[in-house]
């Protein structure tokens, strides 16, 4: 059998044998637990907040803050202290679009609630 002569159906059957991942599974995002505190770095900004809703496209957080300056990143991860913080009002729901995330990490510290 010549591989160039395979039909689409035959190619799909072979792909199943070799553990091919369906396109929808390859793009699936890992779930986020409600109530988890996060530090999120996006393409243009950094945020903190507590997750209250999750969809494939976005997450909603409360007790959020825009982090204007992280300071030294390794120090931040050790201490939880940011150089500059601009908190959203208490209880305001903030939607963040997951397609802009560079990374996210569970935040073990108190969420920053005071402007700094």
Buried (B, 14 or more C-beta within 10 A) or exposed (E): EEEEEEEEEEEEEEEEEEEEEEEEEEEEEEEBEEEBBBBBBBEEEBBBBBBBEBEEEEBBBBBBBBBBEBEEEEEBBEEBEBEEBEBBEEEEEBEBEBEEBEEBEEBEBEBBEEEB
